[in-house]
Amino acid sequence: MAARTTVADRILQFNEGLAGTTLEVPPGFAVVNPFNGPQKDRVREVTTAFYAKYYGDDRPRRLVLGSSPARRGTAVTGVPFEDAKLLESETGFDVDGYAVSRPSAGFLHDVISRYGGRERFYADFVMSFVCPLGLVRTKPEGKEVNCNYYENKKLLDLLRPFLVETLERQLEFGTDASVCYCIGSGENFRFLTKLNEKQRFFGSIVPLEHPRFITQYNRGREEEFAEKYLRAFRGQGE
């Protein structure tokens, strides 16, 4: 009889699989993989502590999917949408030098607090990405910037098999696939919706505006968007 696994076990096993992943990308693009980079041992410590704390059970959870990890955030820490200082307080591991606090994380953690706090939120949801590894592109002057999987057709064509495979594997967390929440109501939502029409991963997909769009361009509407997130997560619709 196989040993019973927890959601934490499955997520950490998924991350170990990502550690051995090599992706082909077009010239000028690169992959940021926190699970096999120079900080991989610290990432393993932090992610193990985090998931053991909140996912040490077999309770079904719904997925909240962003597009791909930011190069100085999740693509370095390994924990979706958690910034360095929050992870430090949550896990007891010093992650200074590996990430910076992001406005997106601040908005999301305000929503999480209002939902009922981390324990309640993480008991109901797993936060992840359509593309679970970070992507960067090099600008003509040599500067690296964040990149989304959908920004370049050749990049998307090369990544598509990886995106399908990793979404299938994330459903194996024990996911409640009746609904998925998509962070990014533009291209990320369009791609995921089109893919779902073919693959039937989820019963429905709820689009939510990206926190960066909210905090950078709609500061005066943060309360409105936070309420929209909360209604969606509570299954209250519009």
TITORTI-974468 format. One record per residue: residue in three letters; x, y, z of N, C-alpha, C in turn. Coordinates in steps of 0.2 Angstrom, whole numbers, padded with zeros to 4 digits, always signed. Layout:
# residues N
ALAXYZXYZXYZ;...
END
This chain:
# residues 238
MET+0004-0006+0000+0000+0000+0000+0004+0006+0000;ALA+0003+0011-0005+0007+0017-0005+0006+0021+0001;ALA+0011+0025+0003+0011+0029+0008+0007+0035+0006;ARG+0002+0038+0011-0002+0043+0009+0002+0050+0009;THR+0001+0054+0004+0005+0060+0003+0001+0066+0005;THR+0004+0071+0006+0000+0077+0008+0001+0082+0002;VAL-0003+0087+0002-0002+0092-0004+0005+0095-0004;ALA+0007+0096+0002+0014+0099+0003+0019+0094-0001;ASP+0018+0088+0000+0023+0083-0003+0022+0083-0010;ARG+0016+0084-0013+0015+0084-0020+0018+0091-0023;ILE+0017+0096-0020+0020+0102-0022+0028+0102-0022;LEU+0030+0100-0017+0038+0099-0017+0041+0094-0022;GLN+0037+0089-0023+0039+0084-0028+0039+0088-0035;PHE+0033+0092-0036+0033+0096-0043+0039+0100-0043;ASN+0041+0104-0038+0046+0108-0038+0053+0104-0040;GLU+0054+0098-0037+0060+0094-0038+0060+0093-0046;GLY+0054+0091-0049+0054+0090-0056+0056+0096-0060;LEU+0054+0102-0058+0056+0108-0061+0063+0109-0060;ALA+0066+0107-0055+0074+0108-0054+0077+0104-0060;GLY+0075+0099-0063+0078+0095-0068+0076+0097-0075;THR+0072+0103-0075+0069+0105-0082+0074+0110-0085;THR+0075+0108-0092+0079+0113-0096+0074+0115-0102;LEU+0073+0121-0103+0069+0123-0108+0072+0127-0114;GLU+0070+0126-0120+0073+0129-0126+0069+0136-0127;VAL+0073+0141-0127+0069+0148-0128+0073+0151-0134;PRO+0070+0156-0137+0073+0160-0143+0079+0164-0140;PRO+0084+0166-0145+0089+0170-0143+0086+0177-0140;GLY+0090+0179-0135+0088+0185-0132+0083+0184-0126;PHE+0081+0178-0125+0077+0176-0119+0081+0171-0114;ALA+0079+0171-0108+0082+0166-0104+0077+0164-0098;VAL+0078+0158-0095+0074+0155-0090+0077+0156-0083;VAL+0073+0158-0078+0076+0159-0072+0073+0153-0067;ASN+0077+0149-0065+0074+0143-0062+0077+0143-0054;PRO+0073+0144-0050+0075+0145-0043+0077+0138-0040;PHE+0074+0133-0043+0075+0126-0040+0082+0123-0042;ASN+0086+0126-0047+0092+0123-0048+0097+0129-0049;GLY+0096+0135-0047+0100+0140-0047+0105+0140-0042;PRO+0109+0145-0041+0115+0145-0036+0112+0146-0029;GLN+0105+0148-0028+0102+0148-0021+0098+0142-0020;LYS+0099+0137-0024+0094+0131-0024+0093+0128-0017;ASP+0099+0128-0013+0098+0125-0006+0094+0129-0002;ARG+0095+0136-0002+0091+0140+0002+0083+0140+0000;VAL+0082+0139-0007+0075+0139-0009+0072+0133-0007;ARG+0076+0127-0007+0073+0121-0004+0071+0121+0003;GLU+0075+0125+0007+0074+0125+0014+0067+0130+0015;VAL+0067+0135+0012+0061+0140+0012+0055+0137+0010;THR+0055+0133+0004+0049+0130+0001+0047+0125+0006;THR+0051+0121+0008+0049+0115+0012+0046+0117+0019;ALA+0049+0122+0022+0046+0125+0028+0039+0128+0027;PHE+0038+0132+0021+0032+0135+0020+0027+0130+0018;TYR+0028+0126+0014+0023+0121+0012+0021+0116+0018;ALA+0026+0114+0022+0024+0110+0027+0020+0114+0032;LYS+0021+0120+0033+0017+0124+0037+0009+0125+0035;TYR+0008+0126+0029+0001+0127+0026-0002+0121+0023;TYR+0002+0116+0020-0001+0111+0016+0000+0104+0018;GLY+0001+0103+0025+0003+0097+0027-0003+0092+0028;ASP-0008+0092+0023-0014+0089+0024-0016+0086+0017;ASP-0022+0083+0016-0024+0081+0009-0030+0084+0007;ARG-0031+0091+0009-0037+0094+0008-0037+0097+0001;PRO-0043+0096-0003-0043+0099-0010-0043+0106-0010;ARG-0039+0109-0014-0038+0117-0015-0039+0119-0022;ARG-0041+0125-0023-0042+0128-0030-0036+0132-0032;LEU-0034+0132-0038-0028+0135-0040-0029+0142-0042;VAL-0025+0147-0040-0024+0154-0042-0018+0154-0046;LEU-0019+0156-0053-0013+0155-0057-0011+0162-0060;GLY-0005+0164-0059-0002+0170-0062+0001+0168-0069;SER+0004+0172-0072+0007+0170-0079+0014+0167-0078;SER+0019+0170-0075+0025+0167-0073+0029+0171-0068;PRO+0033+0168-0064+0036+0172-0059+0041+0178-0061;ALA+0041+0183-0056+0045+0189-0058+0052+0187-0056;ARG+0057+0189-0060+0064+0187-0059+0067+0189-0052;ARG+0064+0194-0049+0067+0196-0042+0062+0194-0037;GLY+0057+0190-0038+0052+0188-0033+0052+0181-0033;THR+0046+0178-0035+0045+0171-0035+0050+0167-0039;ALA+0053+0170-0044+0058+0166-0048+0065+0165-0044;VAL+0065+0168-0038+0071+0168-0034+0069+0164-0028;THR+0063+0166-0024+0062+0162-0018+0059+0156-0019;GLY+0055+0154-0024+0052+0148-0025+0045+0147-0023;VAL+0042+0153-0019+0036+0153-0016+0031+0158-0020;PRO+0026+0156-0024+0022+0161-0028+0020+0167-0024;PHE+0021+0173-0026+0018+0179-0023+0020+0181-0016;GLU+0025+0177-0013+0027+0179-0007+0034+0183-0007;ASP+0034+0189-0004+0040+0192-0005+0045+0190+0001;ALA+0051+0193+0001+0057+0190+0005+0055+0191+0012;LYS+0053+0197+0014+0052+0198+0021+0046+0194+0024;LEU+0041+0193+0020+0035+0189+0023+0037+0182+0023;LEU+0041+0179+0019+0044+0173+0019+0048+0172+0025;GLU+0052+0177+0027+0057+0176+0032+0053+0176+0039;SER+0047+0180+0039+0043+0179+0045+0039+0173+0046;GLU+0038+0170+0040+0034+0164+0040+0038+0158+0041;THR+0044+0157+0039+0048+0151+0039+0054+0151+0044;GLY+0056+0157+0046+0061+0158+0050+0068+0158+0046;PHE+0068+0157+0040+0074+0157+0036+0075+0164+0033;ASP+0082+0166+0033+0084+0172+0031+0084+0172+0023;VAL+0080+0176+0020+0080+0176+0012+0082+0183+0010;ASP+0086+0187+0014+0088+0193+0012+0093+0192+0006;GLY+0093+0196+0001+0098+0195-0004+0095+0191-0010;TYR+0089+0188-0009+0087+0184-0014+0080+0186-0017;ALA+0077+0192-0014+0071+0194-0017+0070+0201-0014;VAL+0065+0205-0017+0063+0211-0014+0056+0211-0013;SER+0054+0216-0008+0046+0216-0007+0043+0219-0014;ARG+0037+0217-0016+0034+0219-0022+0027+0222-0020;PRO+0025+0227-0024+0018+0230-0023+0013+0224-0024;SER+0014+0220-0029+0009+0215-0030+0008+0210-0024;ALA+0014+0208-0021+0013+0204-0015+0009+0208-0009;GLY+0011+0214-0009+0007+0218-0004+0000+0218-0005;PHE-0002+0219-0011-0010+0219-0013-0013+0213-0011;LEU-0009+0207-0013-0012+0201-0012-0013+0199-0005;HIS-0008+0201-0001-0008+0199+0006-0013+0203+0010;ASP-0015+0209+0007-0020+0212+0010-0027+0208+0009;VAL-0027+0206+0003-0033+0202+0001-0033+0196+0005;ILE-0028+0192+0006-0027+0186+0010-0029+0188+0017;SER-0027+0193+0020-0028+0195+0027-0036+0196+0028;ARG-0039+0199+0023-0046+0201+0023-0050+0194+0022;TYR-0047+0190+0019-0051+0183+0018-0051+0179+0024;GLY-0047+0181+0029-0047+0177+0035-0040+0175+0037;GLY-0035+0177+0034-0028+0176+0036-0025+0170+0032;ARG-0018+0169+0032-0015+0164+0028-0017+0157+0030;GLU-0018+0155+0036-0020+0149+0037-0027+0147+0033;ARG-0032+0151+0034-0038+0150+0031-0037+0150+0023;PHE-0034+0155+0020-0033+0156+0013-0029+0150+0010;TYR-0024+0148+0013-0020+0143+0010-0023+0136+0012;ALA-0028+0136+0016-0032+0130+0017-0037+0129+0011;ASP-0038+0134+0007-0043+0134+0002-0040+0135-0005;PHE-0033+0137-0006-0030+0139-0012-0023+0137-0012;VAL-0021+0136-0018-0014+0135-0020-0012+0140-0025;MET-0007+0145-0024-0005+0150-0029+0000+0147-0033;SER+0000+0148-0039+0005+0146-0044+0005+0150-0050;PHE+0007+0146-0056+0008+0150-0062+0006+0145-0068;VAL+0004+0148-0073+0003+0145-0080+0010+0142-0082;CYS+0015+0147-0082+0022+0145-0083+0026+0146-0076;PRO+0027+0140-0073+0030+0140-0066+0037+0142-0066;LEU+0041+0143-0071+0048+0146-0071+0048+0153-0073;GLY+0053+0157-0071+0053+0164-0073+0056+0164-0080;LEU+0054+0170-0083+0057+0171-0090+0060+0178-0090;VAL+0065+0179-0093+0068+0186-0094+0070+0187-0102;ARG+0070+0193-0104+0072+0195-0110+0078+0200-0110;THR+0082+0200-0114+0088+0205-0114+0086+0211-0119;LYS+0086+0217-0116+0084+0223-0121+0091+0225-0125;PRO+0090+0228-0130+0096+0230-0134+0102+0233-0131;GLU+0100+0237-0125+0106+0240-0121+0109+0235-0116;GLY+0106+0229-0116+0109+0224-0112+0106+0222-0105;LYS+0100+0226-0104+0097+0225-0097+0092+0220-0098;GLU+0092+0216-0092+0087+0210-0092+0081+0213-0089;VAL+0075+0211-0092+0068+0213-0089+0064+0207-0089;ASN+0059+0207-0084+0054+0202-0084+0050+0201-0091;CYS+0048+0194-0092+0045+0193-0098+0040+0188-0097;ASN+0034+0188-0100+0029+0183-0099+0029+0178-0105;TYR+0026+0172-0104+0027+0167-0109+0023+0169-0115;TYR+0018+0173-0115+0014+0175-0121+0017+0181-0125;GLU+0022+0184-0123+0024+0190-0126+0028+0189-0133;ASN+0030+0183-0135+0033+0182-0141+0030+0175-0144;LYS+0028+0175-0150+0025+0169-0153+0030+0163-0153;LYS+0036+0164-0155+0041+0159-0155+0042+0156-0148;LEU+0043+0161-0143+0043+0159-0136+0037+0154-0134;LEU+0031+0157-0135+0025+0153-0133+0025+0146-0137;ASP+0027+0146-0143+0027+0140-0147+0032+0134-0144;LEU+0037+0137-0142+0042+0133-0139+0040+0130-0132;LEU+0037+0135-0128+0035+0133-0121+0028+0129-0121;ARG+0024+0129-0126+0018+0126-0125+0017+0119-0122;PRO+0021+0115-0125+0021+0108-0122+0023+0108-0114;PHE+0028+0112-0112+0029+0113-0105+0023+0116-0101;LEU+0020+0121-0104+0014+0124-0100+0009+0118-0099;VAL+0007+0115-0105+0002+0110-0104+0004+0104-0099;GLU+0010+0102-0099+0012+0097-0095+0012+0099-0087;THR+0014+0105-0086+0015+0107-0079+0008+0109-0077;LEU+0003+0111-0081-0004+0112-0078-0007+0105-0076;GLU-0006+0100-0080-0008+0094-0079-0005+0091-0072;ARG+0001+0092-0071+0004+0090-0065+0002+0094-0059;GLN+0000+0100-0060-0003+0104-0054-0010+0102-0052;LEU-0013+0099-0057-0020+0096-0055-0019+0090-0051;GLU-0013+0087-0051-0012+0081-0047-0010+0083-0040;PHE-0010+0090-0038-0009+0092-0031-0015+0089-0027;GLY-0021+0087-0030-0027+0086-0027-0031+0092-0028;THR-0031+0095-0033-0034+0101-0035-0042+0100-0036;ASP-0045+0105-0033-0052+0106-0035-0053+0110-0041;ALA-0054+0106-0047-0054+0109-0053-0060+0112-0056;SER-0065+0113-0051-0071+0116-0053-0071+0123-0055;VAL-0066+0126-0053-0065+0133-0054-0057+0135-0053;CYS-0055+0139-0058-0048+0142-0057-0048+0149-0057;TYR-0044+0152-0054-0043+0160-0053-0037+0162-0057;CYS-0038+0166-0062-0033+0168-0066-0030+0175-0065;ILE-0024+0176-0062-0022+0183-0061-0019+0186-0067;GLY-0022+0191-0070-0021+0193-0076-0027+0192-0081;SER-0031+0198-0082-0037+0197-0085-0036+0198-0093;GLY-0030+0199-0095-0029+0200-0102-0026+0194-0106;GLU-0020+0194-0108-0017+0189-0112-0016+0182-0108;ASN-0015+0183-0101-0015+0176-0097-0021+0173-0097;PHE-0027+0177-0096-0033+0174-0096-0035+0171-0103;ARG-0034+0175-0108-0035+0173-0115-0032+0166-0117;PHE-0025+0166-0115-0022+0160-0117-0025+0154-0113;LEU-0026+0155-0106-0028+0149-0102-0035+0147-0104;THR-0039+0152-0106-0046+0150-0108-0046+0146-0114;LYS-0042+0148-0119-0041+0144-0125-0039+0137-0124;LEU-0034+0137-0120-0031+0130-0118-0036+0126-0115;ASN-0040+0129-0110-0045+0125-0107-0050+0123-0111;GLU-0052+0126-0116-0057+0124-0121-0055+0117-0124;LYS-0048+0116-0125-0046+0110-0128-0045+0105-0123;GLN-0041+0107-0117-0039+0102-0113-0044+0100-0107;ARG-0049+0105-0106-0054+0104-0101-0051+0103-0094;PHE-0046+0107-0092-0043+0107-0086-0048+0109-0080;PHE-0052+0114-0081-0056+0117-0076-0063+0118-0078;GLY-0067+0118-0074-0074+0119-0075-0076+0126-0077;SER-0072+0131-0074-0073+0138-0076-0067+0141-0074;ILE-0065+0147-0077-0059+0151-0076-0062+0158-0074;VAL-0060+0161-0068-0062+0168-0066-0056+0172-0067;PRO-0057+0178-0071-0051+0182-0072-0051+0188-0067;LEU-0045+0189-0065-0044+0194-0060-0038+0199-0062;GLU-0039+0205-0061-0034+0210-0064-0028+0209-0060;HIS-0022+0210-0064-0015+0209-0060-0014+0214-0055;PRO-0011+0212-0049-0010+0217-0044-0005+0222-0047;ARG-0001+0221-0051+0004+0226-0054+0000+0232-0058;PHE-0005+0229-0062-0010+0234-0065-0014+0238-0060;ILE-0016+0235-0055-0019+0239-0049-0015+0244-0046;THR-0009+0241-0043-0005+0246-0039-0001+0251-0043;GLN+0000+0250-0049+0004+0255-0053-0001+0260-0057;TYR-0007+0258-0059-0011+0262-0063-0018+0263-0060;ASN-0019+0260-0055-0026+0261-0052-0026+0261-0045;ARG-0021+0265-0042-0021+0266-0035-0027+0268-0031;GLY-0031+0272-0035-0037+0275-0032-0043+0270-0031;ARG-0042+0264-0035-0047+0259-0035-0045+0252-0032;GLU-0040+0253-0028-0037+0246-0024-0043+0243-0020;GLU-0047+0247-0017-0052+0244-0013-0057+0241-0017;GLU-0059+0244-0023-0064+0240-0028-0061+0234-0030;PHE-0055+0234-0032-0052+0227-0035-0051+0222-0029;ALA-0049+0224-0023-0049+0220-0017-0055+0216-0016;GLU-0061+0220-0016-0067+0217-0015-0069+0212-0021;LYS-0067+0214-0027-0068+0209-0033-0065+0203-0031;TYR-0058+0203-0029-0055+0197-0027-0058+0193-0022;LEU-0060+0196-0017-0064+0193-0011-0070+0190-0013;ARG-0074+0193-0017-0081+0190-0020-0079+0184-0024;ALA-0074+0184-0028-0072+0179-0032-0070+0173-0028;PHE-0066+0174-0023-0063+0169-0019-0069+0165-0015;ARG-0073+0170-0013-0079+0167-0009-0085+0164-0013;GLY-0084+0164-0020-0089+0161-0024-0095+0165-0025;GLN-0094+0172-0024-0100+0176-0024-0101+0179-0031;GLY-0097+0178-0036-0098+0181-0042-0097+0189-0042;GLU-0099+0192-0047-0099+0199-0048-0104+0203-0043;
END
